[in-house]
């Protein structure tokens, strides 16, 4: 028996909307870190935050378009992003260590949610969305890994 989606699954579209909102907030946080980083690792962190932020930004369209593929509605109004997100907007002045820690926590939150969201999609018979989450989890895991490397060595520069 082949499982097919015959109508939009509101639970799946809700996960896509939340992750779309999370992606935008995470991207904006990355831009903050990119602009405001400083110190002896400025160049490395400046470039890393830009690169990872760009990859997170690219997922916005994928998540929104997946909602549309399911006959759902993505988030479109800017005012609706913050309330829909579970990622918190970065606030205040941060040192590089705090920026890295905040970015790592964001990835951990998104990874955990996407594991659950993939299960929701699978239960709804939506292997396309489950596959999207599986692929994006790998991106977030790689980002987390790179960020954590700055904090785990005890080099006295950041950690």
N, C-alpha and C positions, 0 to 999 in steps of 0.2 A: 504494500500500500504506500502510495506517495503522499506525503503531507504537503499541502499548499495553503498559502494565505489567500483567503477569498475576500477579506475586508481588512481595513486597517486595525491592527491590534493596539488599542489605546495604551496598554502597558508598555509595549515596545516603543511606540512613538514618544511616550513620556520619558523613557530612558534616553532616547536620542536627543530630546530637547534639553534634558539636564546635562548631558555630556556636551552638547553644543554650547550651552551657557558656560560650562566649566572650561571648555577650550578657549572661549573668548576671555574670560577672567584670567586664566593661566597665561594667555598670550600677553595681556596688558601688564600682568605682574612681571613677566619676562622683559618687556620693554622698559619698565621701571628699573629693574636690575641692570639691564644693558646700559641705560643712560647714567645711572648713579653709582656704578661700581667704581672702586678706587683701590689704590694700594699697589704692592709689588706684583700682583698677578692681574693687574688691570687689563692688559691686552688679552690674556687668555680668557678671563671671565667675560669681558666685554664681547668677545667673538663667540664664546660658547653660549652666552645668554641670547645673542642674536640668532645663532644657528638653531638652537632648540626652540626658541620662540617662533621662528619661522615654520618649523615642522609642526608645532602645535596649531599655529594659525591655519596651515593647510588642511588640518582635520575638520575645521569648521564647515567647509563646503561639503565634505564627505558625509558628515553627520546630518546636515540640513537636507542634502539631496537624498539621503537614505529615507528620511521622513517622507519626502515627496514621493519617492518610489513606492512607499507603502500607502499612498493616498492619505497621508497625514499632513500636518501643518508644522513646519519648523518655526522656531522663534525668529521673528523678523523685526520687531520693534526694539530699539536699543534699551528702552526703559524696562523691558521684560527680562533682560539677561541676568542682572544681579539677583533678583528674587528667585530665579529658576536655578541658579548655580549653588552647588554645595562647596565649591572652592571659594575661599574668602579673598576679597581684594586686599592686596598688600597695603599697609598703612604705615606712615611715618618714615623717618630716616633709619636706614638699616646699614650695618657694616657688612662686608662681604660674607662673613661667616653666617650671619643672620639671613642674608639673601639666599645662600646655598641651603641652609636648613629649611627655610620656608618653601623653597622650590622642591626640595626632597619630600617634604610633607604633602605638598600638592600632588606630586606624582604618586605617592603611596595611597592617598585618598582616591584618586582617579583609577589606579590599578585595581584597588579593592572593589570599587563600584562597578567597573567594567567586567570583572569576574562574575558578579551577581547579574549584571545586565545581559551578559552572554547567556546565562542560564535562563533568564526571562525570555529572551529571543528564541532560544532552543525549544523551550516549553511551548512557545507559540507556533512552532514549526517554521521559524524564520532563520534559516541557516545563513542567509546573506548578511543579516545584521549581526548574528553571532560571529561570523567570520570577520566582519569589520571590527568588532570589539577585540577579537583575538589578535588581529594584526596591530591595532592601536595599543593594546596592552604591551606588546613587544617594543613599540616605540617609546612608551613611557618608562618601561623597565630599563631600556638603554640610557635614556636621559637620567634616570635616577642613579644608575651605576656611575656615569660620568661625573655627576654632581657629588656623589658620595666620596669619590676618589680624592677630591680636594680636602675633605674633612678627616680622612682615615689615616693619614700618614704621619700626623703630628710634626709637620715640617716647620712649624713656627711662623709660617706665612699667613695661613688662614686658620688652621686647626690648632 
